[in-house]
Amino acid sequence: MQQTRWSTILPPKVINWLMFISICLIWGSSFILMKLGLYDDARKPLLTASQVAAIRIITAGIVLTPVLIRHRNKIPFKLSWWMIFSGVFGSFLPAFLFCIAETKIDSALAGTLNSLTPIFAIIFGFIFFGNKIPLSQIAGIIIGFGGIVLLYLIQKHTGYGQVSYGALVILATIFYGINIIVVRRYLNGVSPLVITAFSLISVSLPSLFILWRTGFFSLPLYHHEYIKACIAVCTLGIMGTALAWMLFYALVQRTSVLFTSTSSYGVPFVAFGWGWFYGETVTIAQIGCLVIILSGVYLTRIDFKKFKKKRLKSIPFQDQAGL
């Protein structure tokens, strides 16, 4: 009903682009919200990485519980394991990996590394489902990884520790890539609300156990610094997890994996903007590496065969004969 009302107000393409921009803004802002949960204004540690990740998942699960109850008749229990799989690899594990990584690396770097997600989606589509990889996509993958290597080389005082924490972000993008392929292949006919709610609620209980084990409930949560940190993390859970994933899955079903995962173009720039605003170092060299990585991602989007066919169709028959 709601979708029909919006469709009558705005054309489908406009709705798709509004959803796309919203995903970029929300996920691009997620990295700085993690920082605000981890540290206060003086860079003094507040919540641990595990606590931030656990609160993020729990908050999203709580918000989505009424949604799942309302749509309980739409739950495909035969596919419940795939939705749990999506919760683990699409939300639970990446949430912890990103938070742990951001204790040592900047938000801008985390946002840049996050742009590798569509490349891993292509790789794992080939490994698990035998999807063909055109030459342009192979070139894009090589360029993308080349940009990552350059990004590490230009970082000042890049040691094994920073490289290893950056590798955690790359591992998270690998999980994102696997999740995208699984959702598109096995959950394509399932409501985006159901996928998001079921997957996140399924990983909320393990997150609550982790939160309890970390001693979160014994912290002075009534202090201003902790209140501010908890608000930032709850916002991260509601917006950066619950709402963003609903928009993402809906956009995948409305358009394609190709179009939706292109949000990786916008996310790093939003992350860079927030990082600069909060005093993180953003250099021209870093932006240059980001452009190289995104160029590689862009190459993975181009289908030269379709482009060639369109070009041939636009050429008169007599000119084609002379080719």
C-alpha positions as CSV (number, residue, x, y, z in Angstrom):
1,M,0.0,0.0,0.0
2,Q,2.8,2.4,1.0
3,Q,4.9,1.4,-2.0
4,T,2.0,2.1,-4.3
5,R,1.4,5.5,-2.8
6,W,5.0,6.5,-3.2
7,S,5.1,5.1,-6.8
8,T,2.2,7.4,-7.7
9,I,4.0,10.4,-6.4
10,L,7.5,9.7,-7.7
11,P,8.7,7.7,-10.7
12,P,10.4,4.4,-9.8
13,K,13.8,5.6,-11.0
14,V,13.6,8.6,-8.7
15,I,12.7,6.4,-5.8
16,N,15.6,4.1,-6.6
17,W,18.1,6.9,-6.7
18,L,16.7,8.4,-3.4
19,M,17.2,5.0,-1.8
20,F,20.7,4.7,-3.3
21,I,21.7,8.2,-2.0
22,S,20.2,7.3,1.5
23,I,22.3,4.2,1.6
24,C,25.5,6.1,0.8
25,L,24.8,8.8,3.4
26,I,23.8,6.3,6.2
27,W,26.7,3.8,5.7
28,G,29.2,6.6,5.0
29,S,28.3,8.1,8.4
30,S,28.5,4.7,10.2
31,F,32.3,4.8,10.6
32,I,32.3,8.1,12.5
33,L,29.4,6.8,14.7
34,M,31.6,3.9,15.7
35,K,34.4,6.3,16.7
36,L,32.0,8.3,18.8
37,G,31.1,5.2,20.6
38,L,34.6,4.1,21.1
39,Y,36.2,7.4,22.3
40,D,35.2,10.7,23.9
41,D,36.1,14.2,22.5
42,A,39.6,13.9,24.1
43,R,40.2,10.5,22.4
44,K,39.8,8.7,25.8
45,P,38.5,5.2,25.4
46,L,34.9,4.7,26.4
47,L,33.1,1.6,25.2
48,T,35.1,-1.4,23.9
49,A,34.9,-2.5,20.2
50,S,32.9,-5.6,21.2
51,Q,30.4,-3.5,23.2
52,V,29.9,-1.0,20.3
53,A,29.3,-3.9,17.9
54,A,27.0,-5.7,20.3
55,I,24.9,-2.6,21.1
56,R,24.6,-1.9,17.4
57,I,23.2,-5.4,16.6
58,I,20.9,-5.5,19.7
59,T,19.4,-2.0,19.0
60,A,18.7,-3.0,15.4
61,G,17.1,-6.3,16.6
62,I,14.9,-4.5,19.1
63,V,13.7,-1.9,16.6
64,L,12.9,-4.7,14.0
65,T,11.1,-7.0,16.4
66,P,7.7,-5.4,15.9
67,V,8.3,-5.4,12.1
68,L,8.9,-9.2,12.2
69,I,5.8,-9.8,14.3
70,R,3.7,-7.8,12.0
71,H,5.0,-9.7,8.9
72,R,5.2,-13.1,10.6
73,N,3.0,-14.7,8.0
74,K,5.5,-13.7,5.3
75,I,8.4,-15.6,7.0
76,P,9.6,-18.4,4.7
77,F,10.8,-20.8,7.4
78,K,12.3,-23.1,4.8
79,L,14.8,-20.4,4.0
80,S,15.4,-19.5,7.7
81,W,18.9,-20.9,7.7
82,W,19.8,-18.6,4.8
83,M,18.4,-15.6,6.6
84,I,20.5,-16.6,9.7
85,F,23.5,-16.9,7.4
86,S,22.8,-13.4,6.1
87,G,22.6,-12.1,9.7
88,V,25.9,-13.7,10.6
89,F,27.9,-12.7,7.5
90,G,26.0,-9.5,6.6
91,S,25.8,-7.9,10.0
92,F,27.2,-9.8,13.0
93,L,30.7,-10.6,12.0
94,P,31.3,-7.3,10.0
95,A,30.1,-5.2,12.9
96,F,32.7,-6.7,15.2
97,L,35.5,-6.6,12.6
98,F,34.8,-2.9,11.8
99,C,34.7,-1.8,15.4
100,I,37.9,-3.7,16.3
101,A,39.6,-2.2,13.2
102,E,38.6,1.4,14.1
103,T,40.5,1.2,17.3
104,K,43.6,1.5,15.2
105,I,42.7,3.0,11.8
106,D,40.9,6.2,10.7
107,S,37.2,6.2,9.6
108,A,38.3,7.5,6.2
109,L,40.6,4.5,5.7
110,A,37.9,2.1,6.8
111,G,35.4,3.7,4.4
112,T,37.9,3.4,1.6
113,L,38.5,-0.3,2.2
114,N,34.8,-0.9,2.4
115,S,34.6,0.0,-1.3
116,L,36.0,-3.4,-2.1
117,T,32.7,-5.1,-1.4
118,P,31.4,-5.4,-5.0
119,I,34.8,-6.8,-6.1
120,F,34.5,-9.6,-3.6
121,A,30.9,-10.1,-4.6
122,I,32.1,-10.8,-8.2
123,I,34.9,-13.1,-7.0
124,F,32.7,-15.2,-4.8
125,G,29.9,-15.3,-7.4
126,F,32.6,-17.0,-9.6
127,I,33.9,-19.3,-6.9
128,F,30.6,-20.6,-5.5
129,F,28.1,-20.2,-8.4
130,G,30.3,-20.3,-11.4
131,N,29.4,-16.8,-12.6
132,K,31.6,-15.8,-15.5
133,I,34.1,-13.0,-15.0
134,P,34.8,-10.9,-18.1
135,L,38.2,-9.5,-18.8
136,S,37.1,-6.0,-17.8
137,Q,36.1,-7.3,-14.4
138,I,39.5,-9.1,-14.0
139,A,41.2,-5.8,-14.8
140,G,39.0,-4.0,-12.4
141,I,39.8,-6.4,-9.6
142,I,43.6,-6.0,-10.2
143,I,43.3,-2.2,-10.3
144,G,41.2,-2.2,-7.1
145,F,43.7,-4.3,-5.2
146,G,46.6,-2.3,-6.6
147,G,44.9,0.8,-5.1
148,I,44.7,-0.9,-1.7
149,V,48.5,-1.7,-1.8
150,L,49.3,1.9,-2.7
151,L,47.0,3.1,0.1
152,Y,49.0,1.1,2.6
153,L,52.3,2.2,1.2
154,I,51.5,6.0,1.5
155,Q,50.3,5.7,5.1
156,K,52.8,7.1,7.5
157,H,54.3,4.7,10.1
158,T,52.5,1.8,8.5
159,G,53.5,-1.2,10.6
160,Y,52.3,-4.7,10.9
161,G,49.7,-3.7,13.4
162,Q,48.0,-1.2,11.2
163,V,48.1,-3.5,8.2
164,S,46.5,-6.3,10.2
165,Y,43.7,-4.0,11.5
166,G,43.1,-2.9,7.9
167,A,42.9,-6.5,7.0
168,L,40.0,-6.9,9.4
169,V,38.0,-4.4,7.3
170,I,38.9,-6.3,4.1
171,L,37.7,-9.5,5.8
172,A,34.4,-7.7,6.6
173,T,34.0,-6.7,3.0
174,I,34.6,-10.3,2.0
175,F,31.7,-11.3,4.2
176,Y,29.6,-8.5,2.7
177,G,30.4,-9.8,-0.7
178,I,29.3,-13.4,0.2
179,N,26.1,-12.1,1.8
180,I,25.2,-10.1,-1.3
181,I,25.5,-13.2,-3.5
182,V,23.5,-15.4,-1.1
183,V,20.7,-12.8,-0.7
184,R,20.4,-12.4,-4.5
185,R,20.4,-16.1,-5.2
186,Y,18.4,-17.7,-2.3
187,L,16.3,-14.8,-0.9
188,N,15.3,-12.9,-3.9
189,G,11.6,-13.4,-3.5
190,V,11.6,-12.7,0.3
191,S,10.4,-9.4,1.6
192,P,13.3,-7.0,2.5
193,L,11.7,-6.3,5.8
194,V,11.5,-10.0,6.7
195,I,15.1,-10.6,5.6
196,T,16.5,-7.7,7.6
197,A,14.3,-8.3,10.7
198,F,14.8,-12.1,10.9
199,S,18.5,-12.0,10.2
200,L,19.3,-9.3,12.8
201,I,17.0,-10.6,15.5
202,S,18.7,-14.1,15.0
203,V,22.1,-12.6,15.9
204,S,20.8,-10.3,18.7
205,L,20.8,-13.0,21.5
206,P,24.5,-13.8,20.9
207,S,25.3,-10.1,20.9
208,L,23.4,-9.7,24.2
209,F,25.5,-12.5,25.7
210,I,28.7,-10.8,24.5
211,L,27.6,-7.4,25.9
212,W,26.9,-9.0,29.3
213,R,30.3,-10.8,29.3
214,T,32.2,-7.6,28.5
215,G,31.0,-6.0,31.7
216,F,28.9,-3.3,30.0
217,F,26.2,-3.2,32.6
218,S,28.7,-2.4,35.4
219,L,30.0,0.8,33.6
220,P,28.9,4.2,34.9
221,L,26.3,4.6,32.1
222,Y,24.7,7.6,33.8
223,H,27.8,9.7,33.0
224,H,27.5,12.2,30.2
225,E,30.3,10.7,28.1
226,Y,28.7,7.2,28.2
227,I,25.3,8.5,27.5
228,K,26.6,10.3,24.4
229,A,28.5,7.2,23.3
230,C,25.4,5.0,23.7
231,I,23.3,7.4,21.8
232,A,25.8,7.4,18.9
233,V,25.9,3.5,18.9
234,C,22.1,3.2,19.1
235,T,21.8,5.6,16.2
236,L,24.3,3.4,14.4
237,G,22.1,0.4,15.1
238,I,18.8,2.0,14.1
239,M,20.1,3.9,11.0
240,G,23.3,2.1,9.9
241,T,22.0,-1.4,10.4
242,A,18.2,-1.7,10.5
243,L,17.2,1.0,8.1
244,A,20.2,0.7,5.8
245,W,19.9,-3.0,5.3
246,M,16.1,-2.7,4.6
247,L,16.9,-0.1,2.0
248,F,19.7,-2.2,0.6
249,Y,17.7,-5.4,0.2
250,A,14.7,-3.5,-1.2
251,L,17.0,-1.8,-3.8
252,V,18.6,-5.1,-4.7
253,Q,15.1,-6.5,-5.5
254,R,13.9,-3.3,-7.2
255,T,17.1,-3.0,-9.4
256,S,20.0,-5.4,-9.3
257,V,23.1,-6.4,-7.2
258,L,25.2,-4.4,-9.7
259,F,23.4,-1.1,-9.2
260,T,22.9,-1.5,-5.4
261,S,26.5,-2.4,-4.6
262,T,27.6,0.7,-6.6
263,S,26.8,2.5,-3.3
264,S,30.4,1.7,-2.5
265,Y,31.3,4.7,-4.7
266,G,29.5,7.2,-2.4
267,V,30.2,5.6,1.0
268,P,34.0,6.4,1.1
269,F,33.5,10.1,0.2
270,V,30.9,10.5,3.0
271,A,33.3,8.7,5.4
272,F,36.2,11.0,4.3
273,G,34.0,14.1,4.9
274,W,33.1,13.0,8.4
275,G,36.7,12.0,9.1
276,W,37.9,15.5,8.0
277,F,35.1,17.2,10.1
278,Y,36.3,15.4,13.2
279,G,39.9,16.1,12.7
280,E,41.2,13.0,11.1
281,T,44.1,13.4,8.6
282,V,42.9,13.3,5.0
283,T,45.6,13.7,2.3
284,I,45.5,14.2,-1.5
285,A,47.4,10.9,-1.8
286,Q,44.6,9.1,0.1
287,I,42.0,10.5,-2.1
288,G,44.1,9.5,-5.1
289,C,44.2,5.9,-3.9
290,L,40.4,6.1,-3.4
291,V,40.0,7.2,-7.0
292,I,42.2,4.3,-8.2
293,I,40.1,1.8,-6.1
294,L,36.8,3.1,-7.3
295,S,38.2,3.1,-10.9
296,G,38.7,-0.6,-10.5
297,V,35.2,-1.0,-9.0
298,Y,33.9,0.9,-12.0
299,L,35.6,-1.4,-14.5
300,T,33.9,-4.4,-12.9
301,R,30.6,-2.7,-13.8
302,I,31.2,-2.3,-17.5
303,D,29.9,-5.0,-19.9
304,F,31.9,-4.4,-23.1
305,K,29.9,-7.0,-25.0
306,K,26.6,-5.1,-24.5
307,F,28.4,-1.9,-25.2
308,K,29.7,-3.3,-28.5
309,K,26.3,-4.7,-29.5
310,K,24.7,-1.3,-28.9
311,R,27.4,0.4,-30.9
312,L,26.9,-2.1,-33.8
313,K,23.2,-1.5,-33.7
314,S,23.7,2.2,-34.0
315,I,25.9,1.8,-37.2
316,P,24.1,1.5,-40.5
317,F,24.1,-2.0,-42.1
318,Q,26.4,-1.0,-45.0
319,D,29.0,0.4,-42.5
320,Q,28.9,-2.8,-40.4
321,A,29.7,-4.9,-43.5
322,G,32.9,-2.9,-43.9
323,L,34.1,-3.5,-40.4
